[in-house]
């Protein structure tokens, strides 16, 4: 399993959009993204901790490998 990078919430949103997610709504610094019936909440912070990012990917149903590949594209 590859190591997850420390990235910003904006980078996570951009990468999830590449994977087919769309922004459903935003309240404060939390962005709700959806793709079909699955979704996730992305905190729009300067840096996301590794555990937060891992939980977010699990919530969205995306493997860490697929996320890192889309991040590097």
N, C-alpha and C positions, 0 to 999 in steps of 0.2 A: 504494500500500500504506500503510495507516494506521500511525502510530507506536504501538508497544506501550508500555503504561504500566509503571511499576515498582510491583508489587503484592506482597502477601505470599503465601506458600504456601497459607494457609487460604483466601484469596480465589480462588486458582486452583482449589482443590478444590471450592469452592462453585460456581464457574462451570462446571466440567466436569460436576458433578452435574446442573446445569440442562440440559446438552447430552446427558444420557443415560448418563454414565459412573457407575460404582459403585466404591466402595472395595473392593478385593480383599483387601489385607493391608497391614500397616505394620510396618516394622522400624526402630527408632530414629526418626530424623527424616525418613525417606523413605516416602511413601505410594504404593502401587501401585494404579492405577485401571485398570479395564477396561470396554470396551463391545464386546461380541461378541468378535471375534478381535483387535481392536486394543487397545492399552493404552499407558500411559505411567507414568513415575515422577516424582512431584512431591516436591521437597524442601520440607519444612515449615519454612521459614525466615521471618524477619521481612520480608526483601526479597529478591526474585528478580531477578537481573540480566537485562537485555534478551535477551542471547544464550542464557541458560538457558531463559527463557520461550519464545523462538522455537524452540529445539531440542525442547522439550517438546511444543509444538503440532505440530511436524513429525512427531514420534514418534507422537502421537495421531491424526494425519491430519486435523487441523482447520485451516481457514484462519484467518489473523489477523483478517480481517473478521468471520467468524462468532464468534470468541472475544470480540472487543470488543463486538459486538452483544449477546451473552449476558451479558457483564459489566455492561453498562449497563442491562439489564432489571431 
